[in-house]
Amino acid sequence: MAALMVPLSMPAFSAEADTSLPVLQRLDQNKDSALSRDEVRAARAQLFARLDSNGDGAIDEDETERFRDAIMDHAIAMQAFLGVQMRRFDISGDGNVSAAEFQARTPLFDLADRDGDGKLSDAEFLVIRGILFNR
């Protein structure tokens, strides 16, 4: 929902605005690098349909609670993931992650770099996105 509110809260979102942010690219259905009111309305309609899980034309308290639970489940999973990653970065085991330790580890990059060439292609980058955002 926050993603849909950001464009609405921008004071001067002009027709020439750059939609290079991924959320704006998804909302820009006609790919004209601008976000129209109709595109925002269409995105809001899709979100409403997802939230109205029983299809009765209204978002009730139970549906809101299910959505809130899904957000919390995702947040808890990301917190756990971050905690594990930070412990892995702490090479010295002193309970702190120094700049050198932080920069030395690139586990997601290493996982995604399937061909081992030290670079991520678009396809390889999508692996990281899939891991982090379940996409």
Residue pairs with C-beta under 8 A, 6 or more apart in sequence:
1 47
3 23
3 27
4 27
4 40
4 43
4 44
4 47
6 23
7 13
7 24
7 27
7 35
7 40
8 40
13 35
14 34
15 34
16 33
16 34
17 24
17 33
17 34
17 35
18 33
19 25
19 27
19 28
19 33
19 34
19 35
24 35
26 43
27 35
27 39
27 40
27 43
28 34
28 35
28 39
29 39
29 42
30 36
30 39
48 59
51 59
51 63
51 64
51 67
52 58
52 59
52 63
53 63
53 66
54 60
54 63
85 107
86 97
88 105
88 107
89 97
89 101
89 102
89 105
90 96
90 97
90 101
91 101
91 104
91 105
92 98
92 101
108 128
108 131
108 132
109 120
109 128
111 127
111 128
111 131
112 120
112 124
112 125
112 127
112 128
113 119
113 120
113 124
114 124
114 127
115 124
120 128
126 135
129 135
